[in-house]
Amino acid sequence: MLPMINTTTSNVLRTTMGRFALLVTASMLASAPAHASTQGTLGATSQGSVQISVSVPSRVQISNLTDVDLTNSELGSVASRPQSPCVWTNTATKSYTITASGSGTGNAFTLAAGQLAPISYAVQWAGTTGQTTGTALTPAAASSSFVSTALLPGCTVAGSSASLIVTVAPGQLETMASATPYTGTLTLLVNPI
Amino acid sequence: MKSLRPALAVRCACIALLLGLFVGGPAEAQRVRIDRLADFSFGLLTTTTSDIRQSGNVCISTTGLGGYNVRASGSGSGGLFTLAGVGAPLAYEVQWNGTVGQQSGTALIPGQTLSGLTTAALGLNLNCLLSNTASLIIVLRAAELSKATAGAYSGTLTLVIAPE
């Protein structure tokens, strides 16, 4: 209930109270739902209505990732195995960033082989499928934004929406011990924008 | 002729009044009322991968013997049960159950009448003072939520009750 103004109050007080009343009214209007339920009346038919409201949270999903196998790569050239994962997000812009972390010290992109010196590799990401080059990623740092073309989670329509390119430079290949497996884990974190 | 005793006359008048309230006169059209409707506010969902439902109790009262039907229409195009928001319309389902406190019921189709329902709210419960009588259930399906654009959605569901 709005405050009542005594007719004997001064103009100053009346103005202040009037502003207060306006503020209260505006606040009440702002916090009220756009519509509220209406009740029916007694009659040959009776009609009522309800307001339904919901807020859908931002969601993102990366899928269709496969292990990278660079076994028996030829020396003297870049070893590369591009793949096409799916990134789906339900944000209005479909934008996302990706953060890659290796299993090396300080999230470095390195492969280990026991006590041998680790070798480094590079990670690139492209916002479209079927690419062999992309934007170079820095360990544990969010990338620039990409836009997903996936319409549904898991890219059930298109199959993929991005490209992940893992490469090992010739210089690193030459330092590797022969017939020795080098392994590591690359973790990808996708954030919707 | 011996006149009726005053107490008996009052008793007869009360009975007649009650019968009138419960049944109504033969020439009087049956009347119905839907009441106790409340908004459905799902808030910010915590999941989009499972069905989410809310139920609300309503009161259907009638001057007749209790039979009624219900017809629902949404605020989507052509009366569809859809919510408008930042993305494509978000479809939802509407279910009706003729008893209170239910979490599921018969699915309503936009603009189509669901018949054969009965309410216990007669006569003295016309104003729904005694109890609610039915359940209105709104269901958000995971299949719709998982592909919806993030953001706020809202819409209006209109219900029309008629006696049978």
Chai-1 contact restraints between the chains, C-beta under 6 A:
chainA,res_idxA,chainB,res_idxB,connection_type,confidence,min_distance_angstrom,max_distance_angstrom,comment,restraint_id
A,H35,B,T156,contact,1.0,0.0,6.0,A-B,restraint_1
A,S37,B,L37,contact,1.0,0.0,6.0,A-B,restraint_2
A,S37,B,A38,contact,1.0,0.0,6.0,A-B,restraint_3
A,S37,B,D39,contact,1.0,0.0,6.0,A-B,restraint_4
A,Q39,B,D35,contact,1.0,0.0,6.0,A-B,restraint_5
A,Q39,B,L37,contact,1.0,0.0,6.0,A-B,restraint_6
A,G40,B,R33,contact,1.0,0.0,6.0,A-B,restraint_7
A,G40,B,I34,contact,1.0,0.0,6.0,A-B,restraint_8
A,L42,B,R31,contact,1.0,0.0,6.0,A-B,restraint_9
A,L42,B,R33,contact,1.0,0.0,6.0,A-B,restraint_10
A,G43,B,R31,contact,1.0,0.0,6.0,A-B,restraint_11
A,A44,B,A29,contact,1.0,0.0,6.0,A-B,restraint_12
A,T45,B,V160,contact,1.0,0.0,6.0,A-B,restraint_13
A,T45,B,A162,contact,1.0,0.0,6.0,A-B,restraint_14
A,S46,B,V32,contact,1.0,0.0,6.0,A-B,restraint_15
A,S46,B,R33,contact,1.0,0.0,6.0,A-B,restraint_16
A,S46,B,I34,contact,1.0,0.0,6.0,A-B,restraint_17
A,S46,B,I161,contact,1.0,0.0,6.0,A-B,restraint_18
A,Q47,B,V160,contact,1.0,0.0,6.0,A-B,restraint_19
A,G48,B,I34,contact,1.0,0.0,6.0,A-B,restraint_20
A,G48,B,L37,contact,1.0,0.0,6.0,A-B,restraint_21
A,G48,B,L159,contact,1.0,0.0,6.0,A-B,restraint_22
A,S49,B,T156,contact,1.0,0.0,6.0,A-B,restraint_23
A,S49,B,T158,contact,1.0,0.0,6.0,A-B,restraint_24
A,V50,B,L37,contact,1.0,0.0,6.0,A-B,restraint_25
A,V50,B,D39,contact,1.0,0.0,6.0,A-B,restraint_26
A,V50,B,L157,contact,1.0,0.0,6.0,A-B,restraint_27
A,Q51,B,D39,contact,1.0,0.0,6.0,A-B,restraint_28
A,Q51,B,T156,contact,1.0,0.0,6.0,A-B,restraint_29
A,I52,B,F40,contact,1.0,0.0,6.0,A-B,restraint_30
A,I52,B,I138,contact,1.0,0.0,6.0,A-B,restraint_31
A,I52,B,G155,contact,1.0,0.0,6.0,A-B,restraint_32
A,I52,B,L157,contact,1.0,0.0,6.0,A-B,restraint_33
A,S53,B,S41,contact,1.0,0.0,6.0,A-B,restraint_34
A,S53,B,S154,contact,1.0,0.0,6.0,A-B,restraint_35
A,V54,B,F42,contact,1.0,0.0,6.0,A-B,restraint_36
A,V54,B,Y153,contact,1.0,0.0,6.0,A-B,restraint_37
A,S55,B,L44,contact,1.0,0.0,6.0,A-B,restraint_38
A,S55,B,A152,contact,1.0,0.0,6.0,A-B,restraint_39
A,V56,B,A148,contact,1.0,0.0,6.0,A-B,restraint_40
A,V56,B,A150,contact,1.0,0.0,6.0,A-B,restraint_41
A,P57,B,L44,contact,1.0,0.0,6.0,A-B,restraint_42
A,P57,B,L45,contact,1.0,0.0,6.0,A-B,restraint_43
A,S58,B,A150,contact,1.0,0.0,6.0,A-B,restraint_44
A,R59,B,T48,contact,1.0,0.0,6.0,A-B,restraint_45
A,N90,B,T149,contact,1.0,0.0,6.0,A-B,restraint_46
A,N90,B,A150,contact,1.0,0.0,6.0,A-B,restraint_47
A,T91,B,A150,contact,1.0,0.0,6.0,A-B,restraint_48
A,A92,B,V86,contact,1.0,0.0,6.0,A-B,restraint_49
A,A92,B,T149,contact,1.0,0.0,6.0,A-B,restraint_50
A,L152,B,K147,contact,1.0,0.0,6.0,A-B,restraint_51
A,P153,B,S146,contact,1.0,0.0,6.0,A-B,restraint_52
